[in-house]
């Protein structure tokens, strides 16, 4: 795994959305899994929480979009990300912030442009009809004719 760099003070999600460090809450606990004595003593696991619903730094139009897109991951309007893949607490802090930034960036993206309906082209209509005629001819040739 690539070791992330130093932990930034704020989360820069986009040009219009920057979350100050004062709005982020970090909790530290012991990681699970292998590691021997180090796992039992060092609080290297990081839980990074951010209150999306009550944050003053999210513009109103983005807040509703983010709340809708992250609805299944929110608990009382708060998003929490846990990182425990590294041994060092600092690396886990950086990883959690990186994941939080990516998640918020994805949730804040504008929706794709709506698709305008188009009519089928003349060529595609003609191809469809010739294929239908060919298929009908094939089926007709398979029929058993009873001469009375």
C-alpha positions in Angstrom: 0.0 0.0 0.0 1.1 3.5 -0.7 1.8 5.6 2.4 -0.3 8.8 2.3 1.4 12.2 2.9 1.0 14.6 5.9 -2.5 15.3 7.3 -4.0 18.5 5.9 -5.8 21.0 8.1 -8.9 21.3 5.9 -10.6 19.1 3.3 -10.6 20.7 -0.1 -13.5 18.9 -1.9 -13.9 21.4 -4.8 -13.4 25.0 -5.6 -16.7 25.9 -3.9 -16.6 23.4 -1.1 -13.8 23.5 1.6 -14.4 21.9 5.0 -12.4 23.4 7.8 -10.7 21.1 10.3 -12.9 22.4 13.1 -16.0 20.7 11.6 -14.2 17.3 11.5 -14.3 14.9 14.5 -11.7 12.2 14.9 -11.9 9.2 17.2 -9.0 6.9 17.8 -9.2 3.2 18.8 -7.3 0.0 18.6 -7.1 -1.7 15.2 -8.1 -5.3 14.8 -6.2 -8.0 13.0 -2.6 -9.1 13.0 0.2 -6.9 14.6 1.1 -8.6 17.9 1.8 -6.4 20.8 1.6 -3.2 18.7 -2.1 -3.7 18.0 -2.9 -4.1 21.7 -1.3 -0.8 22.7 -1.4 1.7 19.9 -4.7 3.5 19.0 -4.0 3.5 15.3 -7.5 3.1 13.9 -9.2 6.4 13.0 -12.9 7.2 12.7 -13.4 10.5 10.9 -16.9 12.1 11.3 -18.4 15.1 9.5 -21.9 16.5 10.2 -23.2 17.1 6.6 -26.7 18.2 7.8 -25.6 21.0 10.1 -22.3 22.2 8.4 -22.2 25.9 7.7 -19.5 25.4 5.1 -21.7 23.5 2.6 -23.8 25.7 0.3 -27.6 25.0 0.4 -27.8 23.6 -3.1 -25.0 21.2 -2.5 -26.2 20.2 0.9 -29.5 18.7 -0.4 -27.6 16.9 -3.3 -25.1 15.4 -0.8 -27.7 14.5 1.7 -29.8 12.7 -1.0 -26.8 10.8 -2.5 -25.3 9.7 0.9 -28.7 9.0 2.6 -27.9 5.3 3.2 -24.5 6.1 4.8 -25.6 8.9 7.1 -26.5 8.5 10.8 -28.5 11.6 12.0 -26.9 13.6 9.2 -23.3 12.6 10.1 -21.0 10.6 7.8 -18.3 8.5 9.4 -15.3 6.9 7.7 -13.0 4.4 9.5 -9.4 3.8 8.4 -7.2 1.0 9.9 -5.2 -0.3 7.0 -1.9 1.3 8.1 0.1 0.7 11.3 0.7 4.3 11.9 -2.1 6.6 13.2 -0.9 9.5 11.1 -1.2 7.4 7.9 -4.7 6.3 8.9 -5.7 9.9 9.5 -4.5 10.9 6.1 -6.2 7.9 4.5 -9.5 8.7 6.2 -9.4 12.3 5.1 -8.6 11.2 1.5 -11.6 8.8 1.4 -13.9 11.4 3.0 -12.8 14.0 0.4 -13.4 11.5 -2.5 -16.8 10.5 -1.1 -18.0 14.1 -0.7 -16.6 15.1 -4.1 -18.5 12.3 -5.8 -21.7 13.2 -3.9 -21.4 16.9 -4.8 -21.0 16.3 -8.5 -23.7 17.8 -10.7 -26.2 15.3 -12.2 -25.5 14.2 -15.8 -27.3 16.2 -18.5 -30.8 14.8 -19.3 -31.0 12.7 -22.4 -33.1 14.1 -25.2 -35.2 11.6 -27.1 -34.3 11.3 -30.8 -36.2 9.7 -33.6 -34.8 6.6 -35.3 -33.0 7.5 -38.5 -34.4 6.6 -41.9 -31.7 4.1 -42.5 -32.3 2.3 -39.2 -36.1 2.2 -39.9 -35.4 0.7 -43.3 -33.0 -1.8 -41.9 -35.5 -2.9 -39.3 -38.2 -3.4 -41.9 -36.0 -5.4 -44.3 -34.9 -7.6 -41.4 -38.6 -8.1 -40.5 -39.4 -9.0 -44.1 -36.5 -11.4 -44.3 -37.5 -13.1 -41.0 -41.2 -13.3 -42.1 -40.0 -14.9 -45.4 -37.9 -17.5 -43.5 -40.8 -18.4 -41.3 -43.2 -18.6 -44.2 -40.8 -21.0 -46.1 -40.9 -23.3 -43.1 -44.7 -23.7 -43.1 -46.2 -26.9 -44.2 -48.7 -26.3 -47.1 -51.7 -28.6 -47.2 -53.1 -28.9 -50.8 -56.8 -29.8 -50.6 
